[in-house]
Amino acid sequence: MAGSLPKARRVGGGNRTIMIVLVVTAVVLTGALAYLLTSGSLFSDEPQTAQERDYELLVEGLRANPRDPATLMSLAEVEFDLGKKKEAFAHAADAVEYAEKQPFYHLRLATLLVRDDQLEEAEKAIRAEIKITGTSKAEPHFLLGQILAENEKYDDAIKSMRTGLTIEPAAADMGIVYAQILEKAGEKQAAIENYEKALKFLPGNEEAIAGLERLGVEYSEPTGTPNPHGAPEGQ
């Protein structure tokens, strides 16, 4: 993922500041579904929605391999979206157990917990993820920083975001989140600098511009296209 921006989404409506760092699960899910499709393990009745189809395929896959963490976690995520929260958290817990020390499973559990507003449990899960990945992955540090900020633990949140941005310095969207945390912590100048830095990668970003305006800084659109490699134009 080096050099790419981590994908994120807002959760819980417009008043929430936390963003959920998404893990790329499409390959795992697609692989599970492709296997089931090619093996003929489909129900005779067509499900009403794509989510219901995925749910039925994953349930079928789980019957074939009840200890497969990828299937368990993908099923948990689909179940959560379908409102089956009790089943979702039970399958997510099993996925974490069977995955042992494989990366991203605690992160995916933490994401579900945040979406359910269980921030205390989410923090425990993401710290377990960091014990596995250390400083090799930025996403756990980004999510931990946002959870800590949501609980107004700004000093620790800032440290976590800095760690994530050290690992993934081109993550401009997380740079905006970092600036927002700095702003809430009262570190005005640092927040301004990070909003401006993010705008070099994401010119015209409304959140960064709004942040600068709150801090009394006027944003001017760049006249040229930024060169992400830092080389002079024409070379």
Backbone as a ProteinNet text record, in pm:
[ID]
protein_1_A
[PRIMARY]
MAGSLPKARRVGGGNRTIMIVLVVTAVVLTGALAYLLTSGSLFSDEPQTAQERDYELLVEGLRANPRDPATLMSLAEVEFDLGKKKEAFAHAADAVEYAEKQPFYHLRLATLLVRDDQLEEAEKAIRAEIKITGTSKAEPHFLLGQILAENEKYDDAIKSMRTGLTIEPAAADMGIVYAQILEKAGEKQAAIENYEKALKFLPGNEEAIAGLERLGVEYSEPTGTPNPHGAPEGQ
[TERTIARY]
79.9	0	84	214.3	300.4	276.2	263.8	244.5	100.2	6.6	-134.3	-206.2	-320	-396.7	-484.8	-487.3	-577.7	-721.5	-807.9	-947.6	-1015.7	-1109.9	-1177.9	-1321.9	-1403.5	-1541.5	-1589.3	-1690.2	-1749.3	-1851.5	-1868	-1959.8	-2045.2	-2173.1	-2257.6	-2314.8	-2317.7	-2383.7	-2289.3	-2344.5	-2262.4	-2191.5	-2238.6	-2175.5	-2057.6	-2037.2	-1924	-1798.1	-1687.9	-1560.4	-1475.3	-1508.8	-1422.9	-1441.1	-1331.7	-1333.7	-1281.8	-1340.2	-1300.2	-1204.1	-1085.3	-988.7	-1031.2	-1052.4	-1101.5	-986.5	-999.9	-905.7	-956.5	-866	-907	-941.7	-1071.8	-1118	-1178.1	-1181.4	-1248.7	-1187.4	-1054.2	-988.6	-1031.3	-1031.6	-1070.4	-1215	-1303.1	-1445.3	-1474.3	-1411.9	-1433.3	-1387.5	-1273.3	-1223	-1318.2	-1372.9	-1466.6	-1592.3	-1643.6	-1765.6	-1741	-1623.9	-1592.9	-1585.6	-1524.9	-1515.4	-1654.4	-1740.5	-1873.4	-1956	-1935.7	-2008.6	-1965.8	-1833.4	-1783.6	-1809.2	-1823.1	-1848.7	-1996.5	-2080.3	-2222.9	-2297.2	-2232.2	-2294.9	-2386.6	-2483.2	-2579.4	-2716	-2791.4	-2928.3	-3015.9	-3121.3	-3206.1	-3281.7	-3319.7	-3392.6	-3294.7	-3313.3	-3225	-3250.8	-3147.4	-3168.1	-3213.7	-3276.7	-3332.8	-3226.1	-3118.1	-3014	-2877.5	-2777.7	-2641.1	-2588.8	-2623.5	-2579.4	-2637.1	-2764.3	-2826.6	-2761.4	-2727.2	-2657.7	-2521.9	-2447.1	-2316.3	-2331	-2432.5	-2456.5	-2478.9	-2565.4	-2594.7	-2472.6	-2394.7	-2273.9	-2171.3	-2157.6	-2061	-2105.3	-2233.4	-2285.9	-2256.9	-2278.8	-2249.3	-2100.3	-2016.6	-1872.8	-1829.4	-1896.8	-1862.5	-1898.4	-2003.3	-2038.5	-1927.5	-1865	-1757.8	-1629	-1605.6	-1481.6	-1512.3	-1562.4	-1610.8	-1502.5	-1375.3	-1267.5	-1186	-1237.5	-1164.9	-1184.2	-1078.1	-1095.7	-1141.5	-1096.7	-1136.6	-1286.9	-1340.4	-1484.6	-1561.8	-1513.7	-1580.2	-1587.6	-1475.8	-1475.5	-1557.7	-1547.9	-1629.9	-1778.1	-1812.6	-1950.9	-1993.5	-1906.5	-1938.2	-1967.7	-1888.3	-1907.5	-2039.6	-2073.9	-2201.1	-2317.1	-2303.6	-2408.3	-2431.4	-2324	-2339.3	-2420.1	-2388.3	-2460.5	-2607.5	-2636.3	-2774.5	-2848.4	-2779.8	-2843.6	-2836.1	-2760.6	-2745.9	-2623.1	-2631.3	-2513.2	-2463.7	-2553.6	-2512.4	-2431.8	-2483.9	-2412.3	-2281.4	-2283.9	-2164.6	-2049.6	-2076	-1967.9	-1921.5	-2012	-1972.1	-1879.3	-1913.1	-1828.4	-1697	-1700.2	-1576.7	-1481.6	-1536.6	-1453.1	-1390.3	-1467	-1412.3	-1302.7	-1324.4	-1224.5	-1092.9	-1100.1	-978.8	-908.9	-987.3	-928.1	-857.7	-922.1	-864.7	-753.4	-757	-651.1	-520.8	-529.7	-413.9	-339.9	-219.7	-142.5	-138.2	-233.4	-241.2	-285.4	-226.7	-263.2	-402.1	-456.4	-580.4	-708.6	-704.4	-829.2	-875.3	-783.2	-820.9	-864.7	-801.4	-839.1	-982.2	-1016.3	-1151.8	-1254.8	-1218	-1305.6	-1322.3	-1212	-1218.1	-1307.6	-1302	-1386.3	-1534.4	-1571.2	-1710.3	-1750.2	-1660.7	-1690	-1709.1	-1627.6	-1644.6	-1779.5	-1813.8	-1941.9	-2059.5	-2036.7	-2140.1	-2123.7	-2035	-2008.2	-1950.6	-1886.4	-1818.4	-1670.8	-1643.6	-1508.7	-1407.8	-1451.3	-1358.1	-1311	-1405.2	-1368.6	-1289.7	-1323.6	-1249.9	-1104.8	-1082.1	-943.8	-864.7	-927.7	-858.8	-822.7	-916.7	-892.9	-781.6	-779.9	-679.3	-541.9	-537	-406.5	-353.8	-443.6	-402	-347.1	-407.9	-357.8	-217.4	-195.2	-64.3	43.9	6.6	103.6	150.4	63.7	98.6	176.7	128.9	187.8	297.5	302.1	403.8	394.5	506.1	508.3	518.5	474.6	478.2	353.8	246	120.3	73	26.3	-19.4	-163	-248.6	-391.6	-426.8	-365.8	-401.4	-371.2	-261.6	-226.2	-323.3	-367.6	-466.3	-597	-641.7	-768.9	-757.2	-645.8	-627	-627.6	-560.1	-556.8	-695.5	-778.7	-914.4	-1002.5	-984.4	-1059.5	-1019.1	-889.5	-841.4	-891.9	-892	-941.3	-1089.7	-1164	-1307.8	-1332.6	-1239.6	-1248.9	-1171.3	-1131.2	-1063	-927.7	-862.6	-727	-631.4	-622.2	-558.7	-408.8	-338.8	-193.6	-159.6	-228	-203.2	-252.8	-363.2	-416.3	-316.9	-256.9	-158.6	-37.9	7	120.2	87.3	-32.3	-72	-81.4	-138.7	-149.5	-11.6	78.8	214.8	282.8	263.3	322.6	268.6	137.4	77.8	129.2	143.1	189.4	339	412.4	553.2	563.6	474.9	472.8	417.9	313.5	242.5	234.8	346.4	349	261.5	226.4	144.3	-4.9	-43.2	-185.3	-247.4	-275.9	-322.3	-456.9	-544.4	-673.7	-656	-561.2	-532.4	-459.4	-387.6	-326	-430.6	-544.3	-653.6	-712.7	-730.8	-780.3	-682.2	-554.7	-451	-461.9	-481.1	-495.7	-618.9	-727.2	-848.4	-825	-748.8	-717.6	-629.7	-530.3	-445.5	-528.3	-622.1	-709.6	-787.8	-845.1	-920.9	-832.7	-706.9	-612.6	-559	-597	-552.6	-418.7	-364.9	-235.5	-260.2	-291.4	-338.5	-237.1	-113.6	-15.1	14.5	26	50.4	-68.5	-189.2	-307.8	-307.6	-275	-268.9	-167.9	-51.1	54.6	10.6	-61.5	-103.3	-223	-311.5	-416.9	-354.2	-256.8	-192.5	-113.7	-48.7	26.1	-67.9	-181.7	-277.8	-332.6	-352.5	-407.8	-311.6	-183.6	-89	-114.9	-163.1	-196.5	-342.6	-429	-572.5	-622.9	-581.2	-622.9	-774.4	-826.5	-970.3	-1048.6	-981.8	-1052.5	-1132.5	-1263	-1351.6	-1323.8	-1291	-1265.6	-1141.1	-1035.5	-912.8	-933.1	-1005.2	-1031.8	-1114.8	-1216.8	-1299.4	-1216.6	-1122	-1034.5	-950.3	-893.4	-814.8	-901.4	-1022.8	-1111.9	-1145	-1165.6	-1191.5	-1074.1	-954.6	-832.7	-788.8	-874	-847.6	-751.1	-737.7	-645.5	-726	-697.4	-766.1	-693.5	-768.9	-710.2	-719.1	-608.7	-605.2	-578.6	-657.8	-638.2	-500.4	-428.2	-297.2	-311.5	-212.6	-217.9	-168.1	-87.8	-33.4	-67.1	-42.2	-66.1	50.9	26.4	137.5	205.5	338.2	414.8	440.2	376.2	388.4	528.4	617.1	754.7	850.7	801.5	885.3	985	982	1079.9	1031.6	1121.2	1080.4	1009	910.8	835.5	929.1	901.3	981.6	1093.2	1115.2	1223.5	1165.7
-120.1	0	126.2	113.1	229.9	320.4	452.1	549.2	570.9	494	512.9	568.4	631.5	689.3	582.9	572	476.2	518.9	422.6	454.2	471.8	564.3	590.2	627.8	617.3	660.7	715.1	800.4	853.3	754.3	756.5	663.2	739.5	708.1	758.1	895	944	1070.2	1186.8	1303.6	1421.6	1476.2	1445.3	1500.1	1417.8	1300.7	1218	1268.9	1269.8	1309.8	1190.4	1073.4	957.8	904.7	861.5	797.9	656.4	567	427.4	392.1	345.4	301.2	164.2	153.8	29	-61.1	-187.4	-287.6	-340.1	-365.5	-415.7	-563.7	-592.6	-730.4	-786.2	-706.1	-749.2	-875.9	-887.6	-1004.9	-1130.9	-1124.1	-1240.6	-1275.6	-1174.6	-1198.8	-1249.4	-1185.1	-1226.9	-1370.3	-1404.1	-1540.1	-1641.6	-1610.1	-1701.8	-1718.1	-1606.4	-1613.2	-1684.5	-1657.2	-1721.9	-1873.3	-1916.4	-2061.1	-2123	-2057.5	-2111.6	-2112.3	-2007.5	-2000.6	-2112.2	-2131.8	-2233	-2374.2	-2389.5	-2524	-2559.9	-2463.1	-2490.4	-2482.5	-2421.5	-2415.1	-2294.2	-2285.4	-2175.1	-2227.7	-2139.6	-2175.4	-2162.3	-2237.6	-2236.5	-2105.9	-2044.2	-1917.4	-1801.5	-1709.2	-1593.4	-1498.1	-1458.7	-1362.5	-1228.2	-1149.3	-1022.4	-917.1	-918.4	-817.6	-883.3	-802.5	-854	-893.3	-815.8	-849	-981.5	-1004.1	-1130.9	-1247.3	-1224	-1328.4	-1359.5	-1251.7	-1271.5	-1345.6	-1307.9	-1372.7	-1522.5	-1558.9	-1700.7	-1778.3	-1715.8	-1781.7	-1801.6	-1700.6	-1710.7	-1812.6	-1818.4	-1920.6	-2059.3	-2075.4	-2203.8	-2235.6	-2135.1	-2155.6	-2191.4	-2133.6	-2162	-2304.5	-2356.5	-2496.6	-2590	-2551.7	-2634.7	-2621.2	-2502.3	-2478.4	-2386.4	-2439.1	-2356.6	-2281.8	-2312.7	-2244.6	-2152	-2119.2	-2031.6	-1885.7	-1816.8	-1680.1	-1580.4	-1598.4	-1504.9	-1510.7	-1631.4	-1646.3	-1595.6	-1627.2	-1583.2	-1431.3	-1363.2	-1217.8	-1152	-1203.8	-1148.5	-1167.9	-1283.4	-1308.1	-1211	-1186.6	-1093	-953.9	-910.2	-776.4	-765.8	-871.5	-872	-877.7	-960.1	-970.4	-836.2	-765.3	-634.5	-541.2	-540.6	-453.9	-494.2	-622.1	-670.3	-654.9	-598.6	-578.9	-698.5	-800.9	-920.6	-903	-809.5	-769.2	-878.5	-947.8	-1053.1	-1159.3	-1204	-1303.9	-1247.3	-1120.6	-1057.4	-1057.4	-1016.8	-1009.6	-1148.6	-1244.7	-1381.9	-1438	-1416.2	-1465.7	-1388.5	-1257.6	-1179	-1226.7	-1257.3	-1308.1	-1442.3	-1529.3	-1657.5	-1635.5	-1540	-1511.5	-1468.3	-1381	-1334.1	-1450.5	-1538	-1652.4	-1746.4	-1781	-1877.2	-1815.5	-1684.1	-1618.2	-1611.8	-1627.3	-1619.6	-1487.4	-1489.1	-1364.7	-1310.9	-1348.9	-1289.9	-1144.2	-1055.3	-914.2	-885.1	-773.7	-710.2	-767.4	-882.1	-935.6	-857.3	-821.8	-736.5	-598	-549.9	-420.7	-424.7	-531.6	-543.5	-558.2	-629	-635.7	-497.3	-424.8	-289.9	-199.2	-213.8	-133.1	-158.4	-285.7	-317.5	-259.7	-267	-215	-63.4	6	150.5	182.4	108	130.7	107.8	27.9	2.6	90.6	191.1	285.5	218.4	104.6	39.1	78.9	203.6	256.6	194.7	163.9	104	-32.6	-114.1	-245.4	-232.5	-132.1	-108.8	-74.2	5.2	40.6	-83.7	-173.6	-297.6	-379.7	-387.6	-467.6	-407	-276.3	-214.1	-218.6	-214	-228.4	-371	-468.2	-606.2	-617.7	-544.7	-542.9	-485.6	-377	-311.2	-400.7	-485.3	-581.1	-677.9	-704.3	-796.1	-724.7	-607.6	-540.6	-440.6	-395	-296.4	-170.2	-132.4	-13.3	-50.3	-170.7	-211.8	-168.5	-136.8	-96.4	33.8	125.6	256	253.1	171	176.1	160.2	64	50.4	176.7	244.2	365.9	479.1	485.5	586	563.6	439.3	411.9	434.8	392.6	415.7	565.3	643	787.4	848.5	801.7	856.5	814.5	691	645.2	727.4	748.4	826.6	970.6	1027.3	1164.7	1172.9	1070.5	1068.2	1070.1	1012.2	1012.1	1128.2	1225.2	1347.6	1320.7	1212.2	1182.8	1232.9	1364.6	1424.6	1401	1403.6	1383	1245.6	1143.5	1008.3	992.9	1059.7	1053.8	1113.5	1225.2	1291.5	1199.3	1132.9	1040.8	927.4	873.1	762.8	808	926	976.9	1005.6	1059.4	1085.5	955.7	850.7	721.7	672.5	681.9	638.6	717.3	848.6	932.8	916	871.8	837.5	713.4	618.5	495.6	523	605.9	632	783.6	849	995.8	1056.2	979.8	1033.1	1019.8	975.7	957.7	1092.6	1169.2	1307.1	1313.1	1214.9	1217.3	1200.9	1115.5	1102.5	1225.8	1295.2	1421.5	1524.2	1521.6	1612.3	1574.1	1445.5	1399.5	1441.2	1425.3	1466.3	1615.2	1696.3	1840.7	1872.6	1799.6	1821.2	1790	1684.6	1648.8	1755.7	1802.7	1910.3	2035.3	2064.9	2181.1	2166.7	2049.6	2026.7	2032.3	1992.8	1994.9	2134.9	2232.5	2369.7	2401.7	2310.1	2333.9	2399.3	2527.8	2600.4	2600.6	2637.9	2649.7	2515.4	2411.8	2277.4	2231.4	2265.3	2229.2	2299.9	2428.5	2504.3	2441.4	2409.7	2352.5	2219.9	2139.5	2009.8	2019.6	2116	2140.5	2183.3	2274.8	2324.4	2213.5	2129	2017.2	1921	1891.8	1800.7	1857.3	1988.7	2052.7	2048.7	2027.6	2012	1881.7	1780.8	1652	1646.5	1717.8	1715.9	1858.8	1926.6	2065.9	2078.9	2178.2	2201.2	2117.5	2037.8	1954.5	2042.5	2017.9	2104.8	2100.2	1982.4	1971.6	2049.8	2039.4	2111.9	2262.7	2304.6	2447.8	2501.5	2425.1	2467.2	2476.6	2383.6	2388.7	2514.5	2549.9	2672.8	2795.4	2796.5	2909.6	2924.1	2812.3	2817.7	2878.2	2856.3	2905	3040.5	3101.9	3237.5	3246.2	3137.3	3136.4	3124.5	3212.7	3210	3117.1	3032.4	2935.8	2989.3	2979.8	3019.5	2896.7	2879.8	2765.6	2773.6	2659.7	2660.9	2691.2	2761.4	2798.7	2688.3	2597.7	2488.4	2354.2	2249.5	2113.6	2069.3	2026.9	1984.8	1860.1	1857.2	1739.5	1655.4	1537.9	1457.1	1408.1	1410.2	1363.1	1475.4	1596.8	1708.8	1754.9	1701.7	1741.9	1868.5	1957.5	2078.2	2042.3	2126.7	2102.1	2107.1	2019.7	2016.6	1917.2	1855.2	1755.5	1615.6
0	0	0	7.6	14.2	-103.7	-72.7	-177.8	-216.5	-160.3	-192.5	-71.9	-96.5	11.7	73.3	207.5	269.2	248.9	224.8	203.9	338.8	345.5	471.3	445.8	548.8	535.7	669.1	664.2	786.1	839.4	970.3	1033.9	1133.9	1139.4	1247	1224.6	1100.5	1073.4	1069	1040.7	1016.3	1136.6	1257.5	1376.4	1424	1366.1	1406.4	1338.8	1412.7	1354.7	1319	1371.5	1349.2	1208.4	1149	1017.8	1036	961.4	973.2	861.6	900	801.5	751.8	621.4	565	523.9	553.6	506.8	372.6	281.3	150.2	164.4	171.7	188.4	60.5	-45.2	-167.9	-224.9	-218.3	-276.3	-203.6	-69.4	9.7	-16	-10.7	-29.1	-169.6	-270.2	-407.8	-429.6	-368.6	-381.9	-322.6	-203.9	-139.4	-223.1	-273.9	-354	-486.5	-547.7	-675.3	-659.4	-549.3	-524	-512.6	-437	-415.9	-544.8	-625.3	-751.8	-846	-858.1	-951.2	-902.2	-768.9	-716.2	-718.1	-760.4	-769.6	-638.2	-536.5	-404	-391.9	-479.5	-476.5	-435.9	-371.5	-338	-462.8	-466.2	-584.4	-599.2	-488.3	-493.2	-494.9	-587.1	-598.7	-482.6	-403.5	-295.9	-351.1	-266.8	-310.3	-337	-262.5	-277.7	-289.7	-332.5	-342	-204.1	-101	34.3	80.8	51.1	89.1	14.7	-112.5	-189.9	-126.3	-93.7	-30.7	102	178.1	307.3	289.9	196.2	176.6	127.9	39.1	-10.1	100.7	186.2	295.4	399.8	427.1	518.9	463.5	333.3	269.1	278.4	255	265.8	406.4	505.7	645	683.3	623	649.6	601.7	490.2	435.6	516.2	571.2	646.2	763.9	873.8	984.8	1061.6	1036.7	1108.9	1018.4	901.5	810.7	851.6	895.9	947.6	842.7	716.7	611.7	587.7	580.8	561.1	682.3	800.9	923.9	932.1	903.6	917.2	807.6	685.6	577.8	607.8	662.2	701.7	811.4	908.7	1017	962.9	866.4	809.5	733.2	658.8	587.4	686.7	789.6	891.6	960.8	989.5	1054.3	965.5	836.8	743.1	730.2	752.5	745.5	877.7	979.9	1109.8	1202	1163.2	1247.2	1336.9	1430	1506.3	1600.7	1666.4	1758.8	1686.4	1572.2	1492.7	1438.5	1399.9	1343.8	1443.3	1565.6	1663.5	1707.5	1708.3	1741.5	1633.8	1507.2	1398.3	1390.6	1419.2	1418.6	1528	1645.3	1755.1	1717.3	1652.4	1607.2	1502.8	1412.5	1309.2	1371.1	1470.2	1538.5	1607.1	1670.1	1740.3	1643.2	1533.1	1439.1	1354.5	1337	1260.1	1337	1469.5	1558.1	1537	1482.7	1470.4	1327.9	1245.5	1112	1123.6	1042.6	1051.7	997.5	1043.1	996.5	1054.6	1119.6	1174.7	1296.7	1386.4	1498.6	1449.5	1344.4	1287.3	1234.2	1165.4	1110.4	1222.7	1329	1446.2	1507.9	1521.7	1578.4	1495.5	1363.3	1276.2	1303.4	1318.8	1351.1	1486.3	1582.7	1716.4	1714.1	1635.9	1623.3	1559.3	1456.4	1389.2	1483.7	1587.6	1688.3	1811.1	1801.4	1911.2	2035.4	2019.4	2131.7	2129.4	2161.8	2144.3	2240.8	2361.3	2458.2	2410.1	2362.4	2310.2	2180.2	2100.4	1976	2004.2	2107.8	2143.1	2183.5	2257.5	2296.8	2172.7	2079.5	1958.6	1874.1	1860.1	1774.3	1838.7	1970.1	2037.3	2020.7	2017.4	1989.7	1847.8	1753.9	1616.5	1610.2	1683.7	1681.1	1741.4	1836.5	1890.9	1782.3	1686	1577.1	1468.1	1424.3	1307.7	1343.5	1468.2	1507.8	1424.3	1363.4	1278.3	1130.3	1096.8	956	879.5	951.1	889.8	952.3	867.7	916.6	967.4	905.4	933.7	1081.7	1154.3	1296.5	1376.6	1346.2	1418.3	1385.6	1260.4	1223.6	1299.9	1303.5	1370.3	1521.1	1581.5	1724.2	1754.7	1671	1692.5	1689.8	1600.1	1589.2	1706.6	1752.6	1870.4	1992.3	2010.7	2124.5	2117	1997.6	1981.6	2012.5	1973.2	2001.3	2151.9	2227.9	2374	2437.6	2352.8	2396.3	2463.3	2423.6	2469.6	2361.1	2350.4	2233.8	2226.4	2338	2333.3	2275.5	2325.1	2275.6	2131.4	2100.2	1963.4	1864.7	1901	1814.8	1791.7	1896.2	1882.8	1786.3	1797.1	1708.7	1563.8	1542.1	1405.9	1347.5	1427.8	1380.7	1339.1	1418.5	1383.7	1249.5	1232.9	1106.5	988.1	1004.1	893.9	867.6	966.4	943.8	855.5	879.4	798.8	659.7	651.5	525.3	504.5	471.7	465.9	356.8	254.1	145.8	172.4	291.9	324.5	357.1	252.2	271.6	341.5	318.6	387.2	537.4	577.2	719.1	772.8	685.3	724.9	763	695.4	730	866.2	889.4	1019.2	1129.8	1102.9	1198.5	1228.9	1125.7	1145.1	1229.1	1205.9	1284.2	1432.1	1458.8	1597.3	1660.6	1585.2	1635.7	1666.3	1579.5	1600.1	1730.8	1753.6	1876.1	2000.2	1982.5	2094.7	2122.2	2039	2059.3	1998.4	1915.8	1851.9	1715.4	1719.8	1602.3	1488.6	1514.5	1408	1342.9	1424.7	1370.1	1285.7	1328.3	1251.2	1116.1	1115.6	990.5	894.7	945.6	862.1	800.2	876.7	825.1	730.9	752.3	653.7	521	528.6	406.8	337.3	415	357.5	285.1	347.2	285.5	155.5	152.3	32.5	-86.4	-60.5	-170.7	-245.8	-173.3	-234.2	-277.9	-204.5	-231.5	-248.7	-355	-373.4	-382.1	-310.7	-312.1	-212.8	-129.4	-32.7	63.6	71.7	147.9	297.7	350.2	493.9	534.8	452.8	484.2	472.1	368.5	350	466.4	507.7	621.1	748.5	765.3	881.9	883.9	768.9	760.4	789.3	737.6	762.4	910.4	978.6	1123.2	1197.8	1144.2	1208.2	1153.9	1071.8	1023.5	907.9	831.3	717.8	589.1	493	364.6	269.1	200.8	108	-34	-106.7	-247.1	-331.8	-436.3	-525.8	-590.7	-599.5	-665.3	-814.2	-869	-1010.6	-1102.1	-1050.7	-1131.2	-1070.3	-1143.7	-1094.4	-1008.8	-882.9	-798.1	-850.7	-838.3	-878.9	-755.8	-743.6	-621.7	-594.9	-699	-680.2	-644.5	-644.8	-602.5	-702.7	-824.3	-925.2	-995.6	-1037.4	-1109.4	-1237.2	-1274.4	-1397.9	-1517.7	-1614.1	-1734.8	-1730.1	-1610.3	-1601.1	-1602.9
[MASK]
+++++++++++++++++++++++++++++++++++++++++++++++++++++++++++++++++++++++++++++++++++++++++++++++++++++++++++++++++++++++++++++++++++++++++++++++++++++++++++++++++++++++++++++++++++++++++++++++++++++++++++++++++++++++++++++++++++++++++++

